[in-house]
Amino acid sequence: MTSKDNKTIPLICAMILIGFSAVIILPGSREVFKVLSTGHMYIMGFIKFALLATVGECIATRLTKKHWILPNRIVERAVIWGLIGAVLALILKIYSMGIAYTMENNILPGGESRFLKAFYTSLIMNCSFGIVMMGFHKMTDKNIELKSKGLKSISISEISRQIDWPGFINFTIMKTIPFFWIPAHTITFMLPPEYQIIMAAYLSVALGIILGLMPKSAN
C-alpha cells in the first residue's frame, strides 16, 4: 500500500467518527437522527454498524500491524457488521421490553429502578444473544480469512476446525463479557432508545481497539 493510501485510511476513519459525533451534538441533526432511527431502525442500524464497526476493525489492524492498511475484504466485513447492526436494532428492543415486563410483574426484583432494568437487560442479553453474536462474527471472520488465502470452497466444519475455540471462550466470553460488555451495555440501556444503537456501534469501535491491544495469542 502506498504512503498516500496510508494517510487516507486514518483520515476517512476520523471523518466518520467526527461526522457521527456531530450528528449527535448538533440539535438540528440530532432531531433528524431520532426520526430516522425510530422510523427506519433496521436501515439505520445497518448503516451505523457498517461504518463505525468497520472503523474499529481498521484501528485494530493499525494497532496489530503497526501501520495503516485496510483489513482483507473490507466490503464483506462492512456488510457483515451492517447485518449485525440491523439485527441488534431489534434485539435491543426485545430484551429491554422483555426485562421491563418481568420487572413490572415482579418476576425480577427491582421495581422501577432504571439502573437495575439496564443491568438485567445487559446481563441477560450478553449471556445469551451476545455469545451467539460473537460466535457468528468469529465464524464469518475466519471464513473471510480463509478466502483471503485463496481457498474457494470452505465448509462450516472446516471453518470451525480453524478457530481457537478455547481462546474464544477464555478471552471473548470469560473476559470481554463480564468486564467490558455487561458494564458498557448497562450504560447503553440507560440511554433513550434512539441512542442505544449508536452507543452500541461506538462500543464496537472501542472493542476493536481493545482486541488490537491484546496479545495475539489471546484473540
N, C-alpha and C positions, 0 to 999 in steps of 0.2 A: 504493500500500500504506500502511496506517495505521501510526502510531507504535507501536501495540500489536503489530502484526504484525512490525515490525522488531525488537522486543525478543524476540519469541517464537522467531524463527529461530535466533539465536545460543544461546539457552537450550537448545533442542532439540539443536543440534549438540554443545554441551558435555555434555549428559546422555548422548548416545550414546557420545561418546569416553570419558567417565568410567566409564560402565557397562561398556564393553568392557575398559577397563583394570582395573576392579575384578574382573572375571571372571578375568583372568589373574593378578592379585596374590593374591587370597584363595584359600587352599589348598582349601577345600571346593568352591567353584565352579570352580576350575581342574581338578579331577578330573572333574567333570560335563562341562566343556568338552572334555576329552580324549576321554571316552567318546562324546559326541555327534559330535565331529569325525571320529573313527575309524569309527563305525557309520553315520553319515549325512553323508558328506563332501560330497555334491552339494547337499543341502538347506542344510547349514551354510555351504558356500561361497557359495551364493546369498544367504543372509541377511546374512552378514558383508560381502560386497562391496556388496550393495544399500544397506546402511546407511552403511558407512564411506566408500565411494567417492562416494556422494551428498553426504555431509558435505563431502568435498573439493571437490566442484563448488560447493557453497554458499559455502565460504570463497573459492574462486577468483572467484566472482561478486561477493562483497563487496570483494575487492581491486581488481577492474576497474571496478565501478560506484560504488565509494566509499560504498555504503550496503547494508544487508541487504535483499535481495529473493530470492525463490525463482527458480531457473532455470526457463525455459519448459518446460512439460510434464514436471514433476518426477517424476511417477509412471512415465512411459515411460522416462525416463533411469534411474531406480532399477531398473526391470525389466531393462534392457539391462546395467547393471552387475552385476546379480544373475546373469544368464546367463553373463557373462564370468567371474564368480567360480566358478560351477559347473563350467565348462569348465576353468578354471585349476586347480581342485582335482585334476582328472585329469591335466592337463598336468604339474604339478609332480612327480607320481609317475612319469609316463612318462619324463621327462627325467632325473630323479635316479636311477631304477633302470637306465636305459639307459647312463648315464655310469658307474655303478658296475660294470656288466657289462664295458664296454670297458676299464676300468682293471684289473679282475680278470684279464682275458685279455690284458693288455699291448698292447691296441690303442692306448690312450693312456698316456703315461708318467706316473708319479707314485706307483705302488704303492698304499699305504694312506693316503696323505696326505689328511686331511679337508679341508684348505684347497683343494688342487688339485681335488678332486672337486667342491666347491662352486663353484669358479671355472669349471671346464669346463662344468658344468651351466648356470650363469648365462650364460656366453658363448654357448654353442650355442643355448640356448633363446631368448635375446634377439635373436640374429642370424637366427632362423628364425621361430618362432611369435610372438615379440614384435612383429615388424614387421607380420605379418598381423593380429594382435590390434589393434594401434594403428590400422592402416588401416581395419579393420572399425569400430572405435569412431568414427573420423573420419567414415566414411560415415553411420553412424546419427546422429551428432551433427548433421551437415549436413542430413539428412533431417528431423530434428525442427525445426531452424531454419527450413527452407523451409515446413514445415507451419504453424509459428507465424506465418508471413507470409500465411497464407490459401490456399496452394496445395493443391489437393485430390489431383490425380494427379501423382505425381513418379516419373519413370523413373530407373533406376540410372545411365544415361548422363547425365541432367540433373544428378543429384547429383554425379557425377564431374567434370562441367564446372565446377561451382560451387566446387570445392575447390582451394585453393592447394597443389598437389602439390609444386612446388619448395620452398615454405616448409615443408611437412610433412617432406620429405626433409632439408632443411638443419637444421631445428630438432629435430624429433622423433627422426629416425633418426640423424643425424650428431652430435647433441649430447646428447640425453637418454639414448640407449642406452649410449654409452661412458662418459659422465661421471656418470650417475645410476643407470640400471637395472642395468648389469653389476655395479658395486660393491655396490649395495643388495641385489641378489639373491644375490650371493656370500655376504653375511652371512645372508640368509634360508635358504639351503641348508645352512648350518652349524648351524641350529637343529633341534630334534627335529621329526619330520614333522607332528605335530598342531599345531605352532605356525607352520608355514610359510605356510598360507593366511591366518592372521590378520595375520602380518607383511606379506604381500603386499597385504592390504586396507589396512593402515595406510600402506603405501607409496603407495597410490593417493591417500590424503589429502595426503601430502607432495607428490606430483606436482601435484595440483590447486592447491596453494599456489604451487609453482614456476611453473606456467603463468599463474597470476594476476599474478605479479610481472614476467613477461616483457613486453616491448613488444608491442603489439597486432599489429604487422607481422610479428613472429616466429612467431605462432601459426598 
